[in-house]
Amino acid sequence: MEIHEELLCRYILSHLQVLPFQAADVESKAISLLRDIQAVIQDMERSDFEMVEDIITLFEEYGLDAGVRHDF
C-alpha cells in the first residue's frame, strides 16, 4: 500500500506544476465565494428557495458545478 501511496503522491506533485492557477488564487476565490454566500444567507428578505437559487447562481459564477439535483 505504501508503494501505491508514494506513486500517487509523485504523480500528483508532477502535475501540480502545470495547473493554470496558483494556490493563493484558489484561496482568494474560495474566501470570496464564502463571503458572497454569507451575504445571501444573512439577507432576511429572501425566502429559503431564493437563497438556494442565489447560492446555486454563485456556484455557477465561480465555475463550480451545483450537481444534478438542482436541474428542475
PQR file with spaces between the fields and no chain letter, atoms N, CA, C, O and H, PARSE charges and radii, in Angstrom:
ATOM       1  N    MET     1       0.818   -1.196    0.000 -0.4000 1.5000
ATOM       2  CA   MET     1       0.000    0.000    0.000 -0.0000 2.0000
ATOM       3  C    MET     1       0.862    1.260    0.000  0.5500 1.7000
ATOM       4  O    MET     1       0.520    2.248   -0.649 -0.5500 1.4000
ATOM       5  N    GLU     2       1.971    1.226    0.721 -0.4000 1.5000
ATOM       6  CA   GLU     2       2.832    2.399    0.781 -0.0000 2.0000
ATOM       7  C    GLU     2       3.408    2.740   -0.584  0.5500 1.7000
ATOM       8  O    GLU     2       3.590    3.916   -0.902 -0.5500 1.4000
ATOM       9  H    GLU     2       2.249    0.423    1.248  0.4000 1.0000
ATOM      10  N    ILE     3       3.694    1.743   -1.382 -0.4000 1.5000
ATOM      11  CA   ILE     3       4.229    1.981   -2.721 -0.0000 2.0000
ATOM      12  C    ILE     3       3.196    2.717   -3.570  0.5500 1.7000
ATOM      13  O    ILE     3       3.538    3.647   -4.300 -0.5500 1.4000
ATOM      14  H    ILE     3       3.546    0.789   -1.124  0.4000 1.0000
ATOM      15  N    HIS     4       1.933    2.301   -3.476 -0.4000 1.5000
ATOM      16  CA   HIS     4       0.870    2.950   -4.238 -0.0000 2.0000
ATOM      17  C    HIS     4       0.702    4.402   -3.795  0.5500 1.7000
ATOM      18  O    HIS     4       0.523    5.293   -4.624 -0.5500 1.4000
ATOM      19  H    HIS     4       1.655    1.545   -2.882  0.4000 1.0000
ATOM      20  N    GLU     5       0.761    4.634   -2.479 -0.4000 1.5000
ATOM      21  CA   GLU     5       0.634    5.994   -1.967 -0.0000 2.0000
ATOM      22  C    GLU     5       1.773    6.869   -2.454  0.5500 1.7000
ATOM      23  O    GLU     5       1.559    8.018   -2.840 -0.5500 1.4000
ATOM      24  H    GLU     5       0.907    3.909   -1.806  0.4000 1.0000
ATOM      25  N    GLU     6       2.979    6.332   -2.436 -0.4000 1.5000
ATOM      26  CA   GLU     6       4.133    7.093   -2.889 -0.0000 2.0000
ATOM      27  C    GLU     6       4.027    7.413   -4.380  0.5500 1.7000
ATOM      28  O    GLU     6       4.319    8.534   -4.797 -0.5500 1.4000
ATOM      29  H    GLU     6       3.153    5.398   -2.123  0.4000 1.0000
ATOM      30  N    LEU     7       3.616    6.443   -5.174 -0.4000 1.5000
ATOM      31  CA   LEU     7       3.448    6.677   -6.611 -0.0000 2.0000
ATOM      32  C    LEU     7       2.366    7.720   -6.885  0.5500 1.7000
ATOM      33  O    LEU     7       2.523    8.580   -7.752 -0.5500 1.4000
ATOM      34  H    LEU     7       3.379    5.532   -4.835  0.4000 1.0000
ATOM      35  N    LEU     8       1.279    7.634   -6.142 -0.4000 1.5000
ATOM      36  CA   LEU     8       0.201    8.602   -6.303 -0.0000 2.0000
ATOM      37  C    LEU     8       0.691   10.005   -5.930  0.5500 1.7000
ATOM      38  O    LEU     8       0.405   10.968   -6.641 -0.5500 1.4000
ATOM      39  H    LEU     8       1.152    6.936   -5.438  0.4000 1.0000
ATOM      40  N    CYS     9       1.410   10.121   -4.845 -0.4000 1.5000
ATOM      41  CA   CYS     9       1.942   11.418   -4.428 -0.0000 2.0000
ATOM      42  C    CYS     9       2.885   11.986   -5.484  0.5500 1.7000
ATOM      43  O    CYS     9       2.814   13.173   -5.803 -0.5500 1.4000
ATOM      44  H    CYS     9       1.642    9.338   -4.268  0.4000 1.0000
ATOM      45  N    ARG    10       3.760   11.155   -6.024 -0.4000 1.5000
ATOM      46  CA   ARG    10       4.675   11.619   -7.072 -0.0000 2.0000
ATOM      47  C    ARG    10       3.905   12.085   -8.299  0.5500 1.7000
ATOM      48  O    ARG    10       4.240   13.104   -8.902 -0.5500 1.4000
ATOM      49  H    ARG    10       3.818   10.191   -5.765  0.4000 1.0000
ATOM      50  N    TYR    11       2.876   11.334   -8.663 -0.4000 1.5000
ATOM      51  CA   TYR    11       2.060   11.689   -9.829 -0.0000 2.0000
ATOM      52  C    TYR    11       1.382   13.040   -9.611  0.5500 1.7000
ATOM      53  O    TYR    11       1.418   13.911  -10.481 -0.5500 1.4000
ATOM      54  H    TYR    11       2.604   10.506   -8.173  0.4000 1.0000
ATOM      55  N    ILE    12       0.774   13.201   -8.458 -0.4000 1.5000
ATOM      56  CA   ILE    12       0.078   14.463   -8.153 -0.0000 2.0000
ATOM      57  C    ILE    12       1.054   15.624   -8.156  0.5500 1.7000
ATOM      58  O    ILE    12       0.783   16.663   -8.757 -0.5500 1.4000
ATOM      59  H    ILE    12       0.745   12.494   -7.752  0.4000 1.0000
ATOM      60  N    LEU    13       2.184   15.456   -7.492 -0.4000 1.5000
ATOM      61  CA   LEU    13       3.162   16.531   -7.431 -0.0000 2.0000
ATOM      62  C    LEU    13       3.700   16.892   -8.810  0.5500 1.7000
ATOM      63  O    LEU    13       3.943   18.066   -9.090 -0.5500 1.4000
ATOM      64  H    LEU    13       2.404   14.611   -7.004  0.4000 1.0000
ATOM      65  N    SER    14       3.885   15.915   -9.659 -0.4000 1.5000
ATOM      66  CA   SER    14       4.396   16.205  -11.001 -0.0000 2.0000
ATOM      67  C    SER    14       3.383   16.992  -11.826  0.5500 1.7000
ATOM      68  O    SER    14       3.767   17.743  -12.723 -0.5500 1.4000
ATOM      69  H    SER    14       3.687   14.961   -9.432  0.4000 1.0000
ATOM      70  N    HIS    15       2.099   16.827  -11.533 -0.4000 1.5000
ATOM      71  CA   HIS    15       1.071   17.533  -12.294 -0.0000 2.0000
ATOM      72  C    HIS    15       0.657   18.857  -11.667  0.5500 1.7000
ATOM      73  O    HIS    15       0.011   19.675  -12.322 -0.5500 1.4000
ATOM      74  H    HIS    15       1.787   16.217  -10.805  0.4000 1.0000
ATOM      75  N    LEU    16       1.016   19.074  -10.422 -0.4000 1.5000
ATOM      76  CA   LEU    16       0.682   20.343   -9.783 -0.0000 2.0000
ATOM      77  C    LEU    16       1.403   21.509  -10.454  0.5500 1.7000
ATOM      78  O    LEU    16       0.906   22.635  -10.441 -0.5500 1.4000
ATOM      79  H    LEU    16       1.540   18.409   -9.890  0.4000 1.0000
ATOM      80  N    GLN    17       2.535   21.256  -11.023 -0.4000 1.5000
ATOM      81  CA   GLN    17       3.316   22.313  -11.651 -0.0000 2.0000
ATOM      82  C    GLN    17       2.669   22.822  -12.935  0.5500 1.7000
ATOM      83  O    GLN    17       3.032   23.898  -13.410 -0.5500 1.4000
ATOM      84  H    GLN    17       2.939   20.341  -11.034  0.4000 1.0000
ATOM      85  N    VAL    18       1.740   22.095  -13.499 -0.4000 1.5000
ATOM      86  CA   VAL    18       1.131   22.508  -14.764 -0.0000 2.0000
ATOM      87  C    VAL    18      -0.283   23.062  -14.587  0.5500 1.7000
ATOM      88  O    VAL    18      -0.992   23.276  -15.570 -0.5500 1.4000
ATOM      89  H    VAL    18       1.445   21.221  -13.112  0.4000 1.0000
ATOM      90  N    LEU    19      -0.689   23.292  -13.362 -0.4000 1.5000
ATOM      91  CA   LEU    19      -2.017   23.856  -13.144 -0.0000 2.0000
ATOM      92  C    LEU    19      -2.050   25.304  -13.623  0.5500 1.7000
ATOM      93  O    LEU    19      -1.061   26.021  -13.469 -0.5500 1.4000
ATOM      94  H    LEU    19      -0.113   23.118  -12.563  0.4000 1.0000
ATOM      95  N    PRO    20      -3.167   25.750  -14.201 -0.5600 1.5000
ATOM      96  CA   PRO    20      -3.246   27.102  -14.751  0.2800 2.0000
ATOM      97  C    PRO    20      -3.532   28.181  -13.703  0.5500 1.7000
ATOM      98  O    PRO    20      -3.879   29.306  -14.063 -0.5500 1.4000
ATOM      99  N    PHE    21      -3.393   27.861  -12.425 -0.4000 1.5000
ATOM     100  CA   PHE    21      -3.667   28.836  -11.378 -0.0000 2.0000
ATOM     101  C    PHE    21      -2.734   28.587  -10.197  0.5500 1.7000
ATOM     102  O    PHE    21      -2.110   27.532  -10.081 -0.5500 1.4000
ATOM     103  H    PHE    21      -3.111   26.947  -12.133  0.4000 1.0000
ATOM     104  N    GLN    22      -2.661   29.571   -9.345 -0.4000 1.5000
ATOM     105  CA   GLN    22      -1.832   29.489   -8.151 -0.0000 2.0000
ATOM     106  C    GLN    22      -2.719   29.163   -6.946  0.5500 1.7000
ATOM     107  O    GLN    22      -3.912   29.466   -6.943 -0.5500 1.4000
ATOM     108  H    GLN    22      -3.168   30.428   -9.440  0.4000 1.0000
ATOM     109  N    ALA    23      -2.129   28.550   -5.935 -0.4000 1.5000
ATOM     110  CA   ALA    23      -2.878   28.188   -4.731 -0.0000 2.0000
ATOM     111  C    ALA    23      -3.485   29.437   -4.082  0.5500 1.7000
ATOM     112  O    ALA    23      -4.607   29.386   -3.577 -0.5500 1.4000
ATOM     113  H    ALA    23      -1.160   28.304   -5.937  0.4000 1.0000
ATOM     114  N    ALA    24      -2.769   30.532   -4.092 -0.4000 1.5000
ATOM     115  CA   ALA    24      -3.285   31.769   -3.496 -0.0000 2.0000
ATOM     116  C    ALA    24      -4.544   32.241   -4.219  0.5500 1.7000
ATOM     117  O    ALA    24      -5.449   32.792   -3.593 -0.5500 1.4000
ATOM     118  H    ALA    24      -1.858   30.573   -4.502  0.4000 1.0000
ATOM     119  N    ASP    25      -4.605   32.026   -5.538 -0.4000 1.5000
ATOM     120  CA   ASP    25      -5.797   32.394   -6.302 -0.0000 2.0000
ATOM     121  C    ASP    25      -7.001   31.568   -5.858  0.5500 1.7000
ATOM     122  O    ASP    25      -8.107   32.090   -5.712 -0.5500 1.4000
ATOM     123  H    ASP    25      -3.869   31.578   -6.046  0.4000 1.0000
ATOM     124  N    VAL    26      -6.774   30.286   -5.649 -0.4000 1.5000
ATOM     125  CA   VAL    26      -7.853   29.391   -5.218 -0.0000 2.0000
ATOM     126  C    VAL    26      -8.353   29.814   -3.847  0.5500 1.7000
ATOM     127  O    VAL    26      -9.560   29.891   -3.619 -0.5500 1.4000
ATOM     128  H    VAL    26      -5.876   29.862   -5.768  0.4000 1.0000
ATOM     129  N    GLU    27      -7.427   30.089   -2.932 -0.4000 1.5000
ATOM     130  CA   GLU    27      -7.816   30.505   -1.581 -0.0000 2.0000
ATOM     131  C    GLU    27      -8.591   31.818   -1.622  0.5500 1.7000
ATOM     132  O    GLU    27      -9.597   31.968   -0.928 -0.5500 1.4000
ATOM     133  H    GLU    27      -6.446   30.027   -3.118  0.4000 1.0000
ATOM     134  N    SER    28      -8.135   32.752   -2.420 -0.4000 1.5000
ATOM     135  CA   SER    28      -8.807   34.042   -2.540 -0.0000 2.0000
ATOM     136  C    SER    28     -10.219   33.890   -3.096  0.5500 1.7000
ATOM     137  O    SER    28     -11.155   34.512   -2.594 -0.5500 1.4000
ATOM     138  H    SER    28      -7.319   32.630   -2.984  0.4000 1.0000
ATOM     139  N    LYS    29     -10.373   33.066   -4.127 -0.4000 1.5000
ATOM     140  CA   LYS    29     -11.700   32.846   -4.707 -0.0000 2.0000
ATOM     141  C    LYS    29     -12.614   32.112   -3.733  0.5500 1.7000
ATOM     142  O    LYS    29     -13.810   32.395   -3.666 -0.5500 1.4000
ATOM     143  H    LYS    29      -9.612   32.561   -4.535  0.4000 1.0000
ATOM     144  N    ALA    30     -12.054   31.172   -2.980 -0.4000 1.5000
ATOM     145  CA   ALA    30     -12.862   30.440   -2.001 -0.0000 2.0000
ATOM     146  C    ALA    30     -13.377   31.384   -0.923  0.5500 1.7000
ATOM     147  O    ALA    30     -14.539   31.299   -0.524 -0.5500 1.4000
ATOM     148  H    ALA    30     -11.083   30.942   -3.034  0.4000 1.0000
ATOM     149  N    ILE    31     -12.527   32.276   -0.456 -0.4000 1.5000
ATOM     150  CA   ILE    31     -12.947   33.237    0.564 -0.0000 2.0000
ATOM     151  C    ILE    31     -14.001   34.179   -0.001  0.5500 1.7000
ATOM     152  O    ILE    31     -14.974   34.502    0.680 -0.5500 1.4000
ATOM     153  H    ILE    31     -11.583   32.345   -0.780  0.4000 1.0000
ATOM     154  N    SER    32     -13.815   34.617   -1.230 -0.4000 1.5000
ATOM     155  CA   SER    32     -14.814   35.490   -1.866 -0.0000 2.0000
ATOM     156  C    SER    32     -16.157   34.788   -1.995  0.5500 1.7000
ATOM     157  O    SER    32     -17.201   35.380   -1.720 -0.5500 1.4000
ATOM     158  H    SER    32     -13.025   34.355   -1.783  0.4000 1.0000
ATOM     159  N    LEU    33     -16.130   33.524   -2.415 -0.4000 1.5000
ATOM     160  CA   LEU    33     -17.365   32.771   -2.549 -0.0000 2.0000
ATOM     161  C    LEU    33     -18.057   32.621   -1.193  0.5500 1.7000
ATOM     162  O    LEU    33     -19.271   32.791   -1.090 -0.5500 1.4000
ATOM     163  H    LEU    33     -15.282   33.044   -2.638  0.4000 1.0000
ATOM     164  N    LEU    34     -17.289   32.306   -0.167 -0.4000 1.5000
ATOM     165  CA   LEU    34     -17.882   32.160    1.167 -0.0000 2.0000
ATOM     166  C    LEU    34     -18.492   33.469    1.649  0.5500 1.7000
ATOM     167  O    LEU    34     -19.559   33.460    2.263 -0.5500 1.4000
ATOM     168  H    LEU    34     -16.302   32.168   -0.251  0.4000 1.0000
ATOM     169  N    ARG    35     -17.843   34.579    1.384 -0.4000 1.5000
ATOM     170  CA   ARG    35     -18.405   35.887    1.765 -0.0000 2.0000
ATOM     171  C    ARG    35     -19.695   36.168    1.010  0.5500 1.7000
ATOM     172  O    ARG    35     -20.658   36.681    1.579 -0.5500 1.4000
ATOM     173  H    ARG    35     -16.976   34.586    0.886  0.4000 1.0000
ATOM     174  N    ASP    36     -19.708   35.826   -0.282 -0.4000 1.5000
ATOM     175  CA   ASP    36     -20.922   36.027   -1.082 -0.0000 2.0000
ATOM     176  C    ASP    36     -22.068   35.152   -0.567  0.5500 1.7000
ATOM     177  O    ASP    36     -23.210   35.604   -0.483 -0.5500 1.4000
ATOM     178  H    ASP    36     -18.926   35.409   -0.744  0.4000 1.0000
ATOM     179  N    ILE    37     -21.761   33.906   -0.224 -0.4000 1.5000
ATOM     180  CA   ILE    37     -22.785   33.009    0.327 -0.0000 2.0000
ATOM     181  C    ILE    37     -23.278   33.534    1.669  0.5500 1.7000
ATOM     182  O    ILE    37     -24.475   33.493    1.954 -0.5500 1.4000
ATOM     183  H    ILE    37     -20.833   33.538   -0.292  0.4000 1.0000
ATOM     184  N    GLN    38     -22.366   34.021    2.486 -0.4000 1.5000
ATOM     185  CA   GLN    38     -22.757   34.583    3.787 -0.0000 2.0000
ATOM     186  C    GLN    38     -23.728   35.752    3.600  0.5500 1.7000
ATOM     187  O    GLN    38     -24.711   35.870    4.332 -0.5500 1.4000
ATOM     188  H    GLN    38     -21.394   34.054    2.255  0.4000 1.0000
ATOM     189  N    ALA    39     -23.453   36.608    2.624 -0.4000 1.5000
ATOM     190  CA   ALA    39     -24.343   37.744    2.369 -0.0000 2.0000
ATOM     191  C    ALA    39     -25.727   37.270    1.958  0.5500 1.7000
ATOM     192  O    ALA    39     -26.730   37.855    2.368 -0.5500 1.4000
ATOM     193  H    ALA    39     -22.655   36.512    2.029  0.4000 1.0000
ATOM     194  N    VAL    40     -25.793   36.218    1.155 -0.4000 1.5000
ATOM     195  CA   VAL    40     -27.084   35.663    0.743 -0.0000 2.0000
ATOM     196  C    VAL    40     -27.837   35.130    1.964  0.5500 1.7000
ATOM     197  O    VAL    40     -29.027   35.398    2.129 -0.5500 1.4000
ATOM     198  H    VAL    40     -24.978   35.743    0.822  0.4000 1.0000
ATOM     199  N    ILE    41     -27.155   34.393    2.798 -0.4000 1.5000
ATOM     200  CA   ILE    41     -27.791   33.777    3.964 -0.0000 2.0000
ATOM     201  C    ILE    41     -28.271   34.832    4.962  0.5500 1.7000
ATOM     202  O    ILE    41     -29.304   34.650    5.606 -0.5500 1.4000
ATOM     203  H    ILE    41     -26.189   34.175    2.664  0.4000 1.0000
ATOM     204  N    GLN    42     -27.541   35.914    5.089 -0.4000 1.5000
ATOM     205  CA   GLN    42     -27.893   36.955    6.063 -0.0000 2.0000
ATOM     206  C    GLN    42     -29.001   37.881    5.577  0.5500 1.7000
ATOM     207  O    GLN    42     -29.547   38.654    6.364 -0.5500 1.4000
ATOM     208  H    GLN    42     -26.701   36.061    4.566  0.4000 1.0000
ATOM     209  N    ASP    43     -29.336   37.812    4.305 -0.4000 1.5000
ATOM     210  CA   ASP    43     -30.392   38.657    3.758 -0.0000 2.0000
ATOM     211  C    ASP    43     -31.749   38.075    4.141  0.5500 1.7000
ATOM     212  O    ASP    43     -32.192   37.085    3.559 -0.5500 1.4000
ATOM     213  H    ASP    43     -28.893   37.184    3.666  0.4000 1.0000
ATOM     214  N    MET    44     -32.393   38.680    5.102 -0.4000 1.5000
ATOM     215  CA   MET    44     -33.661   38.170    5.620 -0.0000 2.0000
ATOM     216  C    MET    44     -34.837   38.426    4.676  0.5500 1.7000
ATOM     217  O    MET    44     -35.938   37.930    4.917 -0.5500 1.4000
ATOM     218  H    MET    44     -32.032   39.484    5.575  0.4000 1.0000
ATOM     219  N    GLU    45     -34.621   39.184    3.618 -0.4000 1.5000
ATOM     220  CA   GLU    45     -35.675   39.460    2.641 -0.0000 2.0000
ATOM     221  C    GLU    45     -35.890   38.284    1.689  0.5500 1.7000
ATOM     222  O    GLU    45     -36.939   38.189    1.053 -0.5500 1.4000
ATOM     223  H    GLU    45     -33.727   39.586    3.422  0.4000 1.0000
ATOM     224  N    ARG    46     -34.909   37.394    1.586 -0.4000 1.5000
ATOM     225  CA   ARG    46     -35.005   36.258    0.667 -0.0000 2.0000
ATOM     226  C    ARG    46     -35.732   35.096    1.331  0.5500 1.7000
ATOM     227  O    ARG    46     -35.586   34.850    2.528 -0.5500 1.4000
ATOM     228  H    ARG    46     -34.057   37.471    2.102  0.4000 1.0000
ATOM     229  N    SER    47     -36.522   34.387    0.521 -0.4000 1.5000
ATOM     230  CA   SER    47     -37.126   33.136    1.009 -0.0000 2.0000
ATOM     231  C    SER    47     -36.043   32.059    0.944  0.5500 1.7000
ATOM     232  O    SER    47     -34.988   32.263    0.343 -0.5500 1.4000
ATOM     233  H    SER    47     -36.640   34.587   -0.451  0.4000 1.0000
ATOM     234  N    ASP    48     -36.314   30.915    1.566 -0.4000 1.5000
ATOM     235  CA   ASP    48     -35.356   29.808    1.522 -0.0000 2.0000
ATOM     236  C    ASP    48     -35.085   29.393    0.081  0.5500 1.7000
ATOM     237  O    ASP    48     -33.943   29.126   -0.293 -0.5500 1.4000
ATOM     238  H    ASP    48     -37.171   30.749    2.054  0.4000 1.0000
ATOM     239  N    PHE    49     -36.135   29.340   -0.718 -0.4000 1.5000
ATOM     240  CA   PHE    49     -35.964   28.956   -2.120 -0.0000 2.0000
ATOM     241  C    PHE    49     -35.072   29.951   -2.851  0.5500 1.7000
ATOM     242  O    PHE    49     -34.190   29.556   -3.614 -0.5500 1.4000
ATOM     243  H    PHE    49     -37.062   29.557   -0.414  0.4000 1.0000
ATOM     244  N    GLU    50     -35.298   31.237   -2.620 -0.4000 1.5000
ATOM     245  CA   GLU    50     -34.480   32.266   -3.266 -0.0000 2.0000
ATOM     246  C    GLU    50     -33.019   32.161   -2.829  0.5500 1.7000
ATOM     247  O    GLU    50     -32.107   32.368   -3.629 -0.5500 1.4000
ATOM     248  H    GLU    50     -36.014   31.558   -2.001  0.4000 1.0000
ATOM     249  N    MET    51     -32.807   31.839   -1.548 -0.4000 1.5000
ATOM     250  CA   MET    51     -31.439   31.670   -1.065 -0.0000 2.0000
ATOM     251  C    MET    51     -30.731   30.551   -1.807  0.5500 1.7000
ATOM     252  O    MET    51     -29.590   30.705   -2.241 -0.5500 1.4000
ATOM     253  H    MET    51     -33.548   31.671   -0.898  0.4000 1.0000
ATOM     254  N    VAL    52     -31.416   29.420   -1.950 -0.4000 1.5000
ATOM     255  CA   VAL    52     -30.824   28.288   -2.658 -0.0000 2.0000
ATOM     256  C    VAL    52     -30.533   28.683   -4.103  0.5500 1.7000
ATOM     257  O    VAL    52     -29.451   28.401   -4.618 -0.5500 1.4000
ATOM     258  H    VAL    52     -32.344   29.295   -1.598  0.4000 1.0000
ATOM     259  N    GLU    53     -31.484   29.328   -4.751 -0.4000 1.5000
ATOM     260  CA   GLU    53     -31.289   29.772   -6.133 -0.0000 2.0000
ATOM     261  C    GLU    53     -30.078   30.698   -6.247  0.5500 1.7000
ATOM     262  O    GLU    53     -29.267   30.558   -7.163 -0.5500 1.4000
ATOM     263  H    GLU    53     -32.363   29.557   -4.333  0.4000 1.0000
ATOM     264  N    ASP    54     -29.963   31.634   -5.324 -0.4000 1.5000
ATOM     265  CA   ASP    54     -28.855   32.587   -5.365 -0.0000 2.0000
ATOM     266  C    ASP    54     -27.512   31.910   -5.087  0.5500 1.7000
ATOM     267  O    ASP    54     -26.502   32.271   -5.692 -0.5500 1.4000
ATOM     268  H    ASP    54     -30.622   31.747   -4.580  0.4000 1.0000
ATOM     269  N    ILE    55     -27.493   30.954   -4.196 -0.4000 1.5000
ATOM     270  CA   ILE    55     -26.251   30.235   -3.905 -0.0000 2.0000
ATOM     271  C    ILE    55     -25.845   29.384   -5.102  0.5500 1.7000
ATOM     272  O    ILE    55     -24.663   29.309   -5.439 -0.5500 1.4000
ATOM     273  H    ILE    55     -28.313   30.661   -3.705  0.4000 1.0000
ATOM     274  N    ILE    56     -26.811   28.748   -5.742 -0.4000 1.5000
ATOM     275  CA   ILE    56     -26.524   27.969   -6.958 -0.0000 2.0000
ATOM     276  C    ILE    56     -25.958   28.888   -8.037  0.5500 1.7000
ATOM     277  O    ILE    56     -25.008   28.525   -8.730 -0.5500 1.4000
ATOM     278  H    ILE    56     -27.771   28.809   -5.469  0.4000 1.0000
ATOM     279  N    THR    57     -26.534   30.065   -8.176 -0.4000 1.5000
ATOM     280  CA   THR    57     -26.040   31.036   -9.149 -0.0000 2.0000
ATOM     281  C    THR    57     -24.601   31.437   -8.834  0.5500 1.7000
ATOM     282  O    THR    57     -23.773   31.561   -9.736 -0.5500 1.4000
ATOM     283  H    THR    57     -27.306   30.360   -7.613  0.4000 1.0000
ATOM     284  N    LEU    58     -24.309   31.637   -7.553 -0.4000 1.5000
ATOM     285  CA   LEU    58     -22.933   31.957   -7.156 -0.0000 2.0000
ATOM     286  C    LEU    58     -21.977   30.830   -7.536  0.5500 1.7000
ATOM     287  O    LEU    58     -20.894   31.076   -8.069 -0.5500 1.4000
ATOM     288  H    LEU    58     -24.981   31.536   -6.820  0.4000 1.0000
ATOM     289  N    PHE    59     -22.385   29.593   -7.258 -0.4000 1.5000
ATOM     290  CA   PHE    59     -21.541   28.458   -7.634 -0.0000 2.0000
ATOM     291  C    PHE    59     -21.241   28.504   -9.130  0.5500 1.7000
ATOM     292  O    PHE    59     -20.096   28.320   -9.542 -0.5500 1.4000
ATOM     293  H    PHE    59     -23.264   29.393   -6.825  0.4000 1.0000
ATOM     294  N    GLU    60     -22.259   28.747   -9.931 -0.4000 1.5000
ATOM     295  CA   GLU    60     -22.076   28.791  -11.378 -0.0000 2.0000
ATOM     296  C    GLU    60     -21.173   29.943  -11.790  0.5500 1.7000
ATOM     297  O    GLU    60     -20.355   29.792  -12.698 -0.5500 1.4000
ATOM     298  H    GLU    60     -23.189   28.896   -9.596  0.4000 1.0000
ATOM     299  N    GLU    61     -21.309   31.103  -11.128 -0.4000 1.5000
ATOM     300  CA   GLU    61     -20.462   32.251  -11.438 -0.0000 2.0000
ATOM     301  C    GLU    61     -18.995   31.963  -11.132  0.5500 1.7000
ATOM     302  O    GLU    61     -18.102   32.490  -11.795 -0.5500 1.4000
ATOM     303  H    GLU    61     -21.973   31.226  -10.391  0.4000 1.0000
ATOM     304  N    TYR    62     -18.753   31.132  -10.135 -0.4000 1.5000
ATOM     305  CA   TYR    62     -17.387   30.780   -9.761 -0.0000 2.0000
ATOM     306  C    TYR    62     -16.904   29.527  -10.497  0.5500 1.7000
ATOM     307  O    TYR    62     -15.824   29.012  -10.207 -0.5500 1.4000
ATOM     308  H    TYR    62     -19.479   30.703   -9.596  0.4000 1.0000
ATOM     309  N    GLY    63     -17.695   29.046  -11.435 -0.4000 1.5000
ATOM     310  CA   GLY    63     -17.288   27.905  -12.237 -0.0000 2.0000
ATOM     311  C    GLY    63     -17.399   26.575  -11.533  0.5500 1.7000
ATOM     312  O    GLY    63     -16.705   25.623  -11.889 -0.5500 1.4000
ATOM     313  H    GLY    63     -18.572   29.464  -11.670  0.4000 1.0000
ATOM     314  N    LEU    64     -18.273   26.494  -10.528 -0.4000 1.5000
ATOM     315  CA   LEU    64     -18.467   25.256   -9.776 -0.0000 2.0000
ATOM     316  C    LEU    64     -19.775   24.593  -10.192  0.5500 1.7000
ATOM     317  O    LEU    64     -20.763   25.271  -10.472 -0.5500 1.4000
ATOM     318  H    LEU    64     -18.837   27.267  -10.239  0.4000 1.0000
ATOM     319  N    ASP    65     -19.772   23.279  -10.229 -0.4000 1.5000
ATOM     320  CA   ASP    65     -20.939   22.520  -10.618 -0.0000 2.0000
ATOM     321  C    ASP    65     -21.845   22.318   -9.415  0.5500 1.7000
ATOM     322  O    ASP    65     -21.399   21.843   -8.370 -0.5500 1.4000
ATOM     323  H    ASP    65     -18.969   22.728  -10.001  0.4000 1.0000
ATOM     324  N    ALA    66     -23.106   22.674   -9.557 -0.4000 1.5000
ATOM     325  CA   ALA    66     -24.055   22.517   -8.466 -0.0000 2.0000
ATOM     326  C    ALA    66     -24.652   21.118   -8.433  0.5500 1.7000
ATOM     327  O    ALA    66     -25.372   20.777   -7.495 -0.5500 1.4000
ATOM     328  H    ALA    66     -23.468   23.060  -10.405  0.4000 1.0000
ATOM     329  N    GLY    67     -24.368   20.315   -9.427 -0.4000 1.5000
ATOM     330  CA   GLY    67     -24.893   18.950   -9.457 -0.0000 2.0000
ATOM     331  C    GLY    67     -26.237   18.856  -10.121  0.5500 1.7000
ATOM     332  O    GLY    67     -26.835   19.866  -10.494 -0.5500 1.4000
ATOM     333  H    GLY    67     -23.782   20.592  -10.189  0.4000 1.0000
ATOM     334  N    VAL    68     -26.712   17.637  -10.268 -0.4000 1.5000
ATOM     335  CA   VAL    68     -27.954   17.395  -10.993 -0.0000 2.0000
ATOM     336  C    VAL    68     -29.194   17.591  -10.145  0.5500 1.7000
ATOM     337  O    VAL    68     -30.292   17.714  -10.687 -0.5500 1.4000
ATOM     338  H    VAL    68     -26.226   16.817   -9.965  0.4000 1.0000
ATOM     339  N    ARG    69     -29.054   17.623   -8.850 -0.4000 1.5000
ATOM     340  CA   ARG    69     -30.244   17.785   -8.006 -0.0000 2.0000
ATOM     341  C    ARG    69     -30.935   19.102   -8.244  0.5500 1.7000
ATOM     342  O    ARG    69     -32.119   19.248   -7.942 -0.5500 1.4000
ATOM     343  H    ARG    69     -28.162   17.523   -8.409  0.4000 1.0000
ATOM     344  N    HIS    70     -30.214   20.061   -8.780 -0.4000 1.5000
ATOM     345  CA   HIS    70     -30.808   21.370   -8.992 -0.0000 2.0000
ATOM     346  C    HIS    70     -31.481   21.496  -10.347  0.5500 1.7000
ATOM     347  O    HIS    70     -32.152   22.497  -10.597 -0.5500 1.4000
ATOM     348  H    HIS    70     -29.252   19.943   -9.025  0.4000 1.0000
ATOM     349  N    ASP    71     -31.333   20.549  -11.204 -0.4000 1.5000
ATOM     350  CA   ASP    71     -31.946   20.587  -12.532 -0.0000 2.0000
ATOM     351  C    ASP    71     -33.440   20.256  -12.456  0.5500 1.7000
ATOM     352  O    ASP    71     -33.837   19.095  -12.557 -0.5500 1.4000
ATOM     353  H    ASP    71     -30.788   19.736  -11.001  0.4000 1.0000
ATOM     354  N    PHE    72     -34.246   21.285  -12.278 -0.4000 1.5000
ATOM     355  CA   PHE    72     -35.697   21.074  -12.268 -0.0000 2.0000
ATOM     356  C    PHE    72     -36.393   22.171  -13.016  0.5500 1.7000
ATOM     357  O    PHE    72     -37.620   22.168  -13.117 -0.5500 1.4000
ATOM     358  H    PHE    72     -33.923   22.228  -12.196  0.4000 1.0000
